[in-house]
Amino acid sequence: MKRIITLAGSNSQNSINKALIGYVSSLMEDVEIIPVDLNDYSLPMYSADFESDNGIPAEIKRLDNKIHTADAFIISLAEHNGSYRVVFKNSLDWLSRLNMEIWRKKLMLLMTTSPGRRGGETLLQSASAYFPFLGAQIIATYSLPSFYDNFNDGEVIEKSFKKELEEKVAAFSKEL
């Protein structure tokens, strides 16, 4: 059975990206879903000086070990001012100090959502270009705009967005 790590690029307890991942996870069959919550990894802000004085934190080694066990990833990024949330970017910075190919050449479904009409599209474009450099094999990308209008009771409710997402999940599943 394939092990899929899910990760929302947010530290919000009420993350809409976590909600989207929950829905996508419910569409997956015959896989083991392993949720990763960035709140479970207390990390200092990355700096070369901190690393030189203290080494790489044990928490990032623990996260890296978990990532290593995955066969694939479902990532949903929270956008802040057109870029990554600080908690996610800081995790990437630390992880890259252990292995620049953070995603280990493994398959990825890359998503984003936001309350806005663009649904985090700016960040999705940026991450789609950057993540292959970090070892991701992106199979599909998906952006859900206007989250609060298009998601309710744990699922995407707008028919065209739901159909598109189901097609992306099917394409991702087929490659596993």
Backbone torsions as a table, in degrees:
resi	resn	phi	psi	omega
1	MET	NA	131.7	-179.2
2	LYS	-72.2	140.3	178.6
3	ARG	-101.5	119.3	-178.9
4	ILE	-114.7	119.7	174.7
5	ILE	-85.7	131.2	173.9
6	THR	-108.7	140.8	-177.0
7	LEU	-150.5	128.0	173.1
8	ALA	-99.7	131.8	-178.4
9	GLY	-79.1	55.0	-175.0
10	SER	-150.0	155.5	171.7
11	ASN	-114.2	14.6	177.6
12	SER	-74.4	134.2	176.6
13	GLN	-66.6	-25.6	-179.3
14	ASN	-112.0	39.8	-175.0
15	SER	-62.2	126.5	175.3
16	ILE	-70.6	-25.8	176.1
17	ASN	-69.7	-35.7	173.8
18	LYS	-64.6	-39.4	178.0
19	ALA	-62.9	-43.1	178.3
20	LEU	-62.9	-42.4	177.3
21	ILE	-61.7	-40.5	178.2
22	GLY	-58.6	-42.6	178.4
23	TYR	-65.5	-47.2	-179.9
24	VAL	-60.7	-40.7	178.5
25	SER	-59.7	-35.2	179.7
26	SER	-69.3	-18.9	179.0
27	LEU	-86.5	-13.1	-176.8
28	MET	-83.8	142.8	178.8
29	GLU	-124.5	147.1	174.7
30	ASP	56.0	41.6	175.2
31	VAL	-135.7	158.1	172.5
32	GLU	-100.8	117.9	179.1
33	ILE	-91.0	126.2	-179.8
34	ILE	-119.7	98.0	-180.0
35	PRO	-71.5	137.0	173.0
36	VAL	-117.4	125.1	178.5
37	ASP	-110.4	119.7	-178.4
38	LEU	-62.1	-19.2	175.8
39	ASN	-66.2	-17.9	-179.9
40	ASP	-83.0	0.0	-176.8
41	TYR	-127.8	101.7	-178.9
42	SER	-85.4	111.7	-174.7
43	LEU	-123.7	140.3	170.1
44	PRO	-71.7	160.6	174.2
45	MET	-64.1	136.0	-178.5
46	TYR	-65.9	135.2	167.5
47	SER	-155.2	147.1	178.4
48	ALA	-61.7	-34.8	179.0
49	ASP	-65.2	-44.9	178.5
50	PHE	-61.3	-44.9	-179.7
51	GLU	-62.5	-41.6	179.9
52	SER	-63.1	-40.4	-177.7
53	ASP	-79.8	-32.1	-169.2
54	ASN	-123.6	-10.5	-175.4
55	GLY	79.0	-170.9	-179.3
56	ILE	-86.1	130.4	-177.4
57	PRO	-60.9	144.3	178.5
58	ALA	-58.8	-33.6	-179.3
59	GLU	-62.7	-38.4	-179.9
60	ILE	-73.0	-31.8	174.7
61	LYS	-65.4	-38.7	177.3
62	ARG	-63.8	-44.0	178.0
63	LEU	-64.8	-42.9	178.9
64	ASP	-61.3	-41.0	177.3
65	ASN	-61.6	-39.8	178.5
66	LYS	-65.7	-44.1	178.5
67	ILE	-59.1	-38.9	-179.2
68	HIS	-59.9	-28.7	-176.7
69	THR	-79.6	-10.3	-174.4
70	ALA	-78.0	148.7	169.1
71	ASP	-94.1	-23.7	-177.9
72	ALA	-162.5	171.1	-177.6
73	PHE	-134.6	143.6	165.4
74	ILE	-119.2	113.1	-176.3
75	ILE	-117.5	132.1	173.1
76	SER	-125.6	117.0	-172.2
77	LEU	-94.8	135.4	173.7
78	ALA	-88.6	129.2	-178.4
79	GLU	-94.6	137.5	173.5
80	HIS	-135.5	115.3	-178.5
81	ASN	52.7	39.9	175.0
82	GLY	81.3	7.2	-177.7
83	SER	-140.0	-172.7	-179.6
84	TYR	-67.7	151.8	167.8
85	ARG	-67.4	148.4	-176.2
86	VAL	-57.6	-41.8	-177.8
87	VAL	-59.8	-37.8	-179.9
88	PHE	-73.8	-47.0	-180.0
89	LYS	-61.1	-40.5	177.9
90	ASN	-63.3	-40.4	177.4
91	SER	-63.1	-43.5	177.0
92	LEU	-60.2	-44.2	-179.2
93	ASP	-59.6	-45.4	178.7
94	TRP	-67.3	-46.4	-179.2
95	LEU	-58.0	-37.1	-178.7
96	SER	-66.1	-18.9	178.2
97	ARG	-75.0	-20.8	177.0
98	LEU	-93.0	-39.1	-176.8
99	ASN	-158.8	114.1	-178.5
100	MET	-62.3	-27.8	175.8
101	GLU	-91.0	69.0	-175.6
102	ILE	-49.9	-43.5	-173.1
103	TRP	-88.4	2.2	168.3
104	ARG	58.4	29.4	179.8
105	LYS	62.8	28.4	-178.7
106	LYS	-100.8	160.7	-175.8
107	LEU	-68.7	149.7	-179.1
108	MET	-145.2	138.1	164.5
109	LEU	-104.5	116.5	-174.1
110	LEU	-110.0	124.8	-175.0
111	MET	-134.2	168.1	169.8
112	THR	-156.7	155.3	172.2
113	THR	-148.0	159.9	176.2
114	SER	-159.5	166.9	176.5
115	PRO	-69.3	-17.5	-176.0
116	GLY	-81.6	168.4	-176.5
117	ARG	-68.3	-20.7	-179.7
118	ARG	-92.2	-12.3	173.7
119	GLY	62.2	29.0	179.9
120	GLY	80.9	19.6	-175.6
121	GLU	-58.5	-36.7	179.6
122	THR	-61.5	-45.9	178.6
123	LEU	-67.0	-39.7	179.9
124	LEU	-60.8	-41.6	178.0
125	GLN	-64.0	-43.4	180.0
126	SER	-64.1	-48.5	-179.3
127	ALA	-65.6	-35.1	179.0
128	SER	-63.0	-33.5	178.1
129	ALA	-80.7	-34.2	-173.6
130	TYR	-86.2	-39.6	-173.3
131	PHE	-61.2	-35.9	175.7
132	PRO	-59.3	-33.1	175.1
133	PHE	-62.4	-28.6	178.9
134	LEU	-93.3	12.6	174.2
135	GLY	93.1	14.8	179.2
136	ALA	-87.0	139.5	168.9
137	GLN	-106.1	90.6	-174.8
138	ILE	-76.0	117.4	-179.8
139	ILE	-87.0	-38.5	-178.6
140	ALA	-155.0	153.7	173.6
141	THR	-125.4	154.1	-177.9
142	TYR	-152.8	137.0	176.2
143	SER	-128.2	124.9	176.5
144	LEU	-104.1	110.4	179.5
145	PRO	-80.2	164.0	173.1
146	SER	43.2	59.6	-173.2
147	PHE	-47.1	-48.9	-173.3
148	TYR	-70.1	-17.2	174.8
149	ASP	-90.7	-23.9	-170.7
150	ASN	-114.9	2.6	-178.4
151	PHE	-136.9	129.0	-180.0
152	ASN	-156.4	147.3	178.3
153	ASP	51.5	39.6	173.8
154	GLY	78.7	16.4	178.8
155	GLU	-152.8	159.9	174.4
156	VAL	-72.6	128.1	-174.7
157	ILE	-105.5	-22.4	179.0
158	GLU	-77.2	124.4	-168.7
159	LYS	-58.3	-45.3	-177.1
160	SER	-68.1	-38.1	177.7
161	PHE	-67.9	-38.6	179.3
162	LYS	-64.9	-44.7	179.8
163	LYS	-62.6	-44.6	179.0
164	GLU	-59.8	-44.2	-179.9
165	LEU	-65.0	-43.2	178.6
166	GLU	-60.5	-37.6	177.1
167	GLU	-66.4	-40.1	179.2
168	LYS	-67.0	-41.1	178.4
169	VAL	-64.5	-40.4	178.5
170	ALA	-63.6	-42.2	178.2
171	ALA	-63.0	-42.8	177.8
172	PHE	-62.8	-48.2	-179.3
173	SER	-60.6	-37.9	-179.2
174	LYS	-62.0	-33.1	-177.8
175	GLU	-80.1	-16.5	-177.7
176	LEU	-64.0	NA	NA
